């Protein structure tokens, strides 16, 4: 879902639903812009940092997306700068709850 979320077309179509978390997204964007990392690399690093996660399944729409994911893997990324960006709001963290239509 992360790749889908970071797709600008997807976000533009669903912006009303995510509006209440806009400050959180802006803070994330600001920190990404101040780093040399991509949002994808940061999100993948976060997922792989969780000890209880052994494997990750990703979906791609084309070869370029697969290359971007593979390029983002295996990088040593310090996530300390992102520790203050989080949400426990189930309506955000559980994609099954997203009301997108």
C-alpha positions as CSV (number, residue, x, y, z in Angstrom):
1,X,0.0,0.0,0.0
2,X,2.9,2.4,0.6
3,X,3.7,2.6,-3.1
4,X,0.1,3.3,-3.9
5,X,0.0,5.9,-1.2
6,X,3.0,7.8,-2.5
7,X,1.7,7.8,-6.0
8,X,0.7,11.4,-6.6
9,X,-2.4,10.5,-8.7
10,X,-3.7,8.3,-5.9
11,X,-3.1,10.9,-3.3
12,X,-4.8,13.7,-5.4
13,X,-7.8,11.5,-5.8
14,X,-8.1,10.7,-2.1
15,X,-6.8,13.9,-0.6
16,X,-10.1,14.7,1.2
17,X,-9.8,11.5,3.3
18,X,-6.2,12.1,4.3
19,X,-6.6,15.9,4.9
20,X,-6.9,15.5,8.7
21,X,-3.3,14.1,8.8
22,X,-1.9,16.8,6.5
23,X,0.4,18.2,9.2
24,X,1.9,14.8,9.7
25,X,2.5,14.4,5.9
26,X,4.0,17.8,5.6
27,X,6.4,17.1,8.4
28,X,7.4,13.9,6.7
29,X,7.9,15.7,3.4
30,X,10.0,18.3,5.0
31,X,12.3,15.7,6.6
32,X,12.5,13.8,3.3
33,X,13.4,17.0,1.5
34,X,16.2,17.7,4.1
35,X,17.7,14.2,3.5
36,X,19.2,12.5,0.5
37,X,16.6,9.8,0.7
38,X,13.3,9.0,-1.1
39,X,10.0,8.4,0.7
40,X,10.1,4.8,-0.5
41,X,13.6,4.1,0.9
42,X,12.5,5.6,4.3
43,X,9.3,3.6,4.4
44,X,11.0,0.3,3.4
45,X,13.8,0.9,6.0
46,X,11.1,1.5,8.7
47,X,9.3,-1.8,7.8
48,X,12.6,-3.8,7.8
49,X,13.6,-2.3,11.2
50,X,10.7,-4.0,12.9
51,X,12.1,-7.2,14.3
52,X,8.8,-9.2,14.0
53,X,8.7,-8.7,10.3
54,X,10.6,-11.4,8.4
55,X,9.4,-10.7,4.8
56,X,7.7,-8.0,2.9
57,X,5.4,-8.4,-0.2
58,X,5.4,-5.5,-2.6
59,X,3.4,-5.0,-5.8
60,X,4.6,-3.2,-8.9
61,X,2.9,-1.8,-12.0
62,X,6.0,-1.7,-14.2
63,X,9.7,-2.4,-14.4
64,X,10.7,1.1,-13.2
65,X,8.8,0.6,-9.9
66,X,10.6,-2.7,-9.4
67,X,13.9,-1.1,-10.1
68,X,13.2,1.7,-7.6
69,X,12.2,-0.8,-4.9
70,X,15.3,-2.9,-5.5
71,X,17.5,0.2,-5.5
72,X,16.0,1.3,-2.1
73,X,16.7,-2.0,-0.4
74,X,19.8,-2.8,1.6
75,X,20.8,0.8,2.3
76,X,21.8,1.6,5.8
77,X,19.3,4.3,6.8
78,X,19.2,6.0,10.2
79,X,15.6,6.7,11.0
80,X,16.3,8.8,14.2
81,X,15.2,12.0,12.4
82,X,11.8,10.5,11.8
83,X,11.1,9.3,15.3
84,X,8.6,12.1,15.9
85,X,6.5,11.2,12.9
86,X,3.9,8.6,13.9
87,X,0.2,8.0,14.3
88,X,-1.8,5.6,16.3
89,X,-5.0,6.6,14.5
90,X,-6.5,3.3,13.2
91,X,-8.2,5.2,10.4
92,X,-4.7,6.1,9.0
93,X,-2.5,3.1,9.9
94,X,-4.9,0.4,8.7
95,X,-5.4,0.7,4.9
96,X,-8.5,-1.5,5.3
97,X,-10.2,1.4,7.1
98,X,-9.4,4.0,4.4
99,X,-12.6,5.4,2.8
100,X,-11.4,6.3,-0.6
101,X,-14.5,6.5,-2.7
